[in-house]
Amino acid sequence: METKPKSASLVEAVRAGSTGDVVRLLDEMTDGERRACFPELQLLRKELRADLWSGAARRACPALQVAGAGCQTGAAAVATWLSANDMRWWQAASEVLLDVLGDRDPTWLADLAHRLAGRPMTARVPYALMAGLVRLSGCAVPTTEAYVHGWLQDIGSIWPTGDTVTDRLRKDPHLAELVAALFETRDVGGWLGWPDEGPNSWTYALPQLTREGRLDRVAVVDACVARLLRGGRPADQRAFLKLLTALDLGPDEQRARIADWIALCSDAPSTVAAHAQSVLGTLALDGELAVRDLAEASVAVLFRSEKKLVRAQLVLLGKILGRDPSGADELLPAVAQAFGHDDTDTQKRALKLVERHLGDLDTLGDSARVRAELVDATTQLSPGLRQRAEQLLDVAPQEPVHDAHTVHEEVLPPAPRPTRLAPAPRSAAELAEEVGALLAADGDVSAFERALDGLVRHAHQDSAGLIDALRPVVARCWWYEPDQLYIGKDNFFRESPHGLEVVLAALFDEVSTETLHRAVSRGSTYGHCPHSGLSRAVEARLWEAAYRIRTQPLPFLLATPTWSTGLLEPDELIARLDAYNKMGVRPGPADLAQALLRVRRDDRAAAEDAARAARKMGTAEADRLARWLTTAEPSPSTRRRTSGPRILLEFGEVPVRHADFPPEFRHLWQPVSFFTNRWHCRHWDESERQHWTAVVPGRPELVAGRLLRDISTVAVDDSRGGTAVLPALAEAHGEPGEAVHLGVAYGLGARHPEDRLAAVDALLVLAARGRLDADRLAADLGELMQSGAVKPLRLAEAIRTAAATGAYATLWSVLRGTLPILLAPLAADGAVKPVRGLGDLLAVAAECAERSGARGDLPHLGRTADRRGSSRLVTEARRLRDALGQGAMEPGGDGERAA
């Protein structure tokens, strides 16, 4: 009877998932027999890798990992085998692997341990395996990221043993080395910060071990401070700050690290800086901090933007100077650092502190130098405070100069100009590079249109050469992977063309002609939301381009725009139609429809000339173009509606000749209602929306009206990303109207800073183009703040950001119309509680008025300024009144006329 080869028995045991049999067979083999089995294990691995999620793979992979590790003799090869991508999902137990490998030489085991520890964390090498190898070999413990993270998780997993984190750390033979490595490892804050307190928390355990002498306290404190100085992710910074606080440094330890506290005050996140500030403040109040060090720390803190930190430092300096004015010559120049703070209330606090202690300089020998420094610093103050500072310092008022701190000429960004599209790439290799860039990161309209036209042209000229050039590009697309089983490719492209991907899939025969034909003939299955008119137009053209590549390749596209805005010059379209006619090419209906929508019609004389030239061609397509060129721009009726706190616009049907457009484009002209349309749809991708302005160039209102509810969510629902389209709408050719301005108003009140910044960009672009209707925007903002959709505090932040560019007069023109709407209730009834954040908005308004030199009355401002008290609202109202030159109001007056 023949004996079965050991390699066959081993493979059978692996296929059966019998890890015990695998270990027994390996124990019975010599090293040479093990090595002889390895090629068959490699073939089995290749077979299983084809479908890692099958039942056979899940059953066999753990046993295969054990067998492969036992049949190789090199530490590098075993490390590669154990940490391979296909091995990470179904791993063998660490105890089994240690049993198989444990009889190797300790030096070899140490080598393997360090190689595995050096693998990235994504390899998911079990900590138990690495720690077991370290224990068996007796080698130095690795301090790599993977090992330290594994150690953290292992120590924190207290429930299997019942020990506390503190107990487990006491027993660790490598405690000192791993704790030291902990401070050098990234992304450990999540483990260090949980749980919050008690013997199971790291912030309890590590200080406790320093008190017991198991850890060197000086080393731990130094490492913790160094980690905070180095910076990192917020979770890490919070965790190490919590640990530093738990270490409870004494006065000697605090004094030994004064330079570190000053550095943290300067550059650390606000929570860390606040801790360093409190340490220095305690030392200063106890007389343990030199005046020079306090001045250096103050300069660092007062340079920061956080008002809470700055004001706390000013309070500290006031206490120190009140106790001992001898340090005024060093501390007052530090106080003047706050003169340049964005918050004018902070500037005022700093100026008051200088006023209070300016007389202390007279007793010091170097008062002239200090006064000169203070005079120089006054140029950073707002104009109203600067005048007060000049009187205080007995400085003759300077001639106005056009800088950032005086009345100045308006500064707006240059108005964006449309650029002409470059021709499609001439070579397939160049086109492949551009397509690859678009797949990696969505490009703008120009890049997309050039690439689409290039794909159509090269597919017509040399399809085989184009496919060869594109092969490395599409290799990254999931649908190009062989034996793709998880998602049906045809279903994927039936639901959406997914940008250029459907054209590429058509080139590589990865989508069926039947699917493309169905998409072209039936259109999108999503068609009942306000976005569908725009999205259907884009998708219909892409499906059509892909279908024609497969059936009747086009020589080029008709609708490729002339300009980056999406506009197409009439003479170019006529030339393309003429070339089609001479070549006997039938235009694609969607491509022709998009070309008609893009053709320029605002120059009526040029449009009439182009229409006459089109009629001479005598083709049906040219006649459609001529008819379209001589048709006036249709405008839908609009209606302003409210929905909860929202103010929205409804659009009536656009009067156009529907017969000139295929069915997928007729959705563009349908009415838009915010009470009957469906809003839960798949059109959430911001990269898709940037192409919609090029569907109907010259009609930004048509796009903005269909996106207005989405834009409103950034303010009303605190969503993120809805304003990304606003700069494109502001730059679009055509006249922005009610929908665009209402969208900008919502964006200025967005919850997230990046959304507010997009709205600020749009506002400045509109102003630079001379298209900003300040009165309309002001009225919208006032109405939205009254309804609660926009919060004044958020608006103040957005206006402050916009004003910092130098557009003070533009922003004042908006606030001049907005503020009376908010101030009117206060003037009518003094008992009315002011809207939260109104004081901040008045502060920004005062800044804009001061720097732009605005003058005149502002309705209802006087009554607000005459209210009792010194709240932020009243203080800033008085400041704005002074800036506008209104003067004080007569008692009992109407609050609007100057005395």
PyMOL commands that set and color helices and strands:
alter all, ss='L'
color gray80, all
select helices_A, chain A and resi 6-16+19-28+31-49+55-70+75-82+85-87+94-101+106-117+121-123+127-137+145-156+165-171+175-182+189-192+202-211+217-230+234-247+251-255+258-267+270-285+291-302+307-323+325-340+344-363+367-380+383-392+428-440+445-461+463-474+478-480+489-495+501-507+513-522+532-550+570-583+589-598+604-617+620-629+658-660+663-669+686-689+692-694+700-716+726-731+738-748+753-768+774-787+792-803+808-828+838-852+861-865+872-884
alter helices_A, ss='H'
color red, helices_A
select strands_A, chain A and resi 638-643+646-651
alter strands_A, ss='S'
color yellow, strands_A
deselect
rebuild
show_as cartoon
